[in-house]
């Protein structure tokens, strides 16, 4: 997920950078460039925090996946046993 965000935002920043040359007005170009730089800086901070959170979430998600897998197999086994006892299998 984070990689997708990075891909899309990278393309948007590249486009913004390329389009700075399209300005006729130097003051508008300068303001847009400043905002681009500020936005990139804020974005970099946000992405760094997202990666930190991702690292902290991995162990939680792995444990959760184990629990889901365990429940899935046990519920399937219970359903099969129940159907067998009922004579449905």
N, C-alpha and C positions, 0 to 999 in steps of 0.2 A: 504493500500500500504506500509506504513512504517513498519507495522508488518511483511509483507512478506520479506522485506529487512532485518529486524532484525533476522528472522528465518533462512534465507539463510546464512547471514554473521555469525551468531552464529555457524552454522554447519561447515562453512569454518574455523573459528577460532579454533573450537574444533579439527578438523582434523589436522590443522597445529600444534597445541599443541601436539597432540598424535604422530605425525610424527617426532617431535624433537628427540625422543628416537631412531629413526632409523639411525641417523647420526653416522658414525664411527669416523669422524673427529670432535674433540672437538671445534676447532676454527670455523668451519662451523656451528656447532650446536649453539654456542654462538652468532654468527652473526645472524643466523636465529631467535633465541629467541629474540634478541634485536630488530630486524625488526618486529617481531610479536608484541612485546610490543608497539613499536612506531605506528604501524598500528592500533592496538586496541585503542590507545589514540586518534589518529586522527579520527578514526571511531566514537568513543564516542562523540567527539565534533560535528561531522557532524550530527549524529542522534539527538543530543540535539537541534541543530539548526532546523532540519527538524520538530521536535515536536513543537518548538516555532512557526514556520511558519504555521504548521497545525492548531494551535489554532487561529491564526490570520485569516486564510482562512475560518474557519467554518462559521462565520457570513456572509461573502461575498457569500459563496456557498449556504447558506440557502436563502438569498435574491434572488439569481439567480434562484434557484429552484422554488421559488414562482412566479417569472416572467415567467418562462418557463411553469409552470402549468397553469397560467392565460392565456397565449397566446394559449396554446393547447386547453383549453376549449372554449375560445372565437372563435378561428378559426374553431373548429368543429361545434359550434353553427351557425356561419355565413355560413359555407358550407351547413349545413342542411337546413337553412332558404332559401338559394339561390336555392337549388335543389327543395325544396317545392314549391317555387314561379314558378319555371320552369315546375312544374308538374312531376318531375322525381321521387318523393317520393310517 
